[in-house]
Amino acid sequence: NAGVTQTPKFQVLKTGQSMTLQCAQDMNHEYMSWYRQDPGMGLRLIHYSVGAGITDQGEVPNGYNVSRSTTEDFPLRLLSAAPSQTSVYFCASSYNRGPSEAFFGQGTRLTVV
Amino acid sequence: QQQVKQSPQSLIVQKGGISIINCAYENTAFDYFPWYQQFPGKGPALLIAIRPDVSEKKEGRFTISFNKSAKQFSLHIMDSQPGDSATYFCAAISGYSTLTFGKGTMLLVSP
């Protein structure tokens, strides 16, 4: 049972480049979400999904795009990378939205130069 | 607007001592309060959680104290060990909303 798997673990991008951060879970969880973690800022919600085909914005959605075509996968797309998007990104899943345990991936450390 | 305020930002405790991390919230609709523990290079993992109908929950050396009237809750780590050195996040959620995290506390337990 792999849990939540994120790829890649590290990435360096040039300003203006686009890329997709991958997230997959094998727990059949309906709810998936993306967070970014910055020093002193905690975990801030970017986008989330309550099931296949349903996504919504979180606290800091600008510059990011998501889709959810299957229950297992929830990729995060950076449309045109900016230095302000340098961060550690975490994908999480839980049985449902609400008071249930969130399982996090190991993170992707992204640097935009 | 920060909905969950966490303090301190960092904490150094001697081995065997008690680590205390505090959180405060404004939204009285919050009804589930988890704590997450994060080791360097890893994702956060659920440590312990409480609902507002109880004032205290204990799991091993970890205890959550909850004060509903003051809208505050805290994590106590008894007999702190170097292996407890990590970043701790409090969080809150209401109904089927999304998790709101505090900004985190970096705990260092010195040998």
Contacts between the chains, C-beta under 8 A, distances in Angstrom:
chain1	res1	chain2	res2	distance
A	4	B	43	7.5
A	33	B	98	7.0
A	33	B	99	8.0
A	40	B	9	7.1
A	40	B	103	6.3
A	41	B	103	6.3
A	42	B	6	7.7
A	42	B	89	6.5
A	42	B	101	4.8
A	42	B	102	6.0
A	42	B	103	3.9
A	42	B	104	5.1
A	43	B	44	7.1
A	43	B	89	6.5
A	43	B	101	4.4
A	43	B	104	7.8
A	44	B	101	7.8
A	45	B	98	5.7
A	45	B	99	7.5
A	48	B	98	6.0
A	58	B	98	6.6
A	90	B	43	5.3
A	90	B	44	7.3
A	92	B	43	7.6
A	96	B	96	7.4
A	97	B	96	4.8
A	97	B	97	7.6
A	97	B	98	6.9
A	98	B	32	7.6
A	98	B	93	6.5
A	98	B	95	6.3
A	98	B	96	4.1
A	98	B	97	7.4
A	99	B	31	7.0
A	99	B	32	3.6
A	99	B	49	7.8
A	99	B	51	7.7
A	99	B	93	5.8
A	101	B	34	7.5
A	101	B	46	4.7
A	101	B	49	7.8
A	102	B	34	7.9
A	102	B	36	7.8
A	102	B	44	7.9
A	102	B	46	6.9
A	102	B	99	6.4
A	103	B	45	7.9
A	104	B	43	3.1
A	104	B	44	5.1
A	104	B	45	6.8
A	105	B	43	5.3
A	106	B	41	7.4
A	106	B	42	6.0
A	106	B	43	5.3
A	107	B	41	7.6
A	107	B	42	7.5
A	107	B	43	5.5
